[in-house]
Amino acid sequence: MKMIVMFWLVMITSISASAEQDACRFFTASGNAEYPPYLWRQPQNPEVLTGAIAAFLQKVSKSLDVKIDLQYSGPWGRTQEEVAAGRIDFIAGAFYTDARSERMDYLRPSFQLTRTVVWVNNEKPFEYNRWEDLIGRQGITVIHNSFGQEFDDFARENLTVHQVGSLEQGLKMLNGQRVDYVLYEENPARAYAARNGYRNIHPLAQEISSEPLYLTLSKKSACNTPAFRARLQQVLEQAKAENWMQTLLQQAQYLWAEQHLEQ
């Protein structure tokens, strides 16, 4: 009798392990959909995200021999909540913050360094050399955005930075001189400014911060195990050593221009 019970215990354990292994070959991911040339929604199929990070994830999934389904999950704030709840496995591109680190694991090394700048209207320029130069001015950024923990803390305590629902809305307000500045990463804001024909706004030379972009994995993902994170680390180290993002960014910039600037 004991032998029969042990046999079935072994069988059940094996079946469970096999099912878990199969389940961990399929992942979901999402990210900031207003983030060209890194990520944006395909014009002909808005539920699909494309861009340099999308291509990067394809290479990661191929190296891991898994499938990663990159999907549009709504505004940036909602995407973070979906990952925190475990309904989506990965965020494809996030800066580090203490709050996010409580809900998701940051997979190292980072895969890209990004530059956040101060965007101003050409008719209302001002001198900017350090964070303190923004005190007393009216700023805008996108809701739930982060520019690194150190600057986020400084802004919370010292600056007047309003939040809007989209980068496009923020740039429109700056173009209309309704605010003094917009805080955002240089490449995505430049892409949207070019698409909308905003020629009277520009980024200041001195950056706010230069922050690494990470792939993050929800702490509630069923597949978030030390073994899987170790495999991911190996792939990310390879990606950094071989500079995958350089070529992918160039290709994504051409694609964005083809889709949005030559219509």
Buried (B, 14 or more C-beta within 10 A) or exposed (E): EEEEEEEEEEEEEEEEEEEEEEEBEEBBBBBBBBBBBBBBBBEEEEEEBBBBBBBBBEBBBEBBEBEBBBBBBEBBBEBBBBBBEBBBBBBBBBBBBEEBEEBBBBBBBBBBEBEBBBBBBEEBEEEBEEBEBBEEBBBBBBEBBBBBBEBBEBBEEEBBBEEBBBBBEBBBBBBEEEBBBBBBBBBBBBBBBBBBEBEBBBBBEEBBBEBBBBBBBBBBBEBBEEEBBEBBEEBBEEBBEEEBBEEBBEBBBEBBBEBBEEE
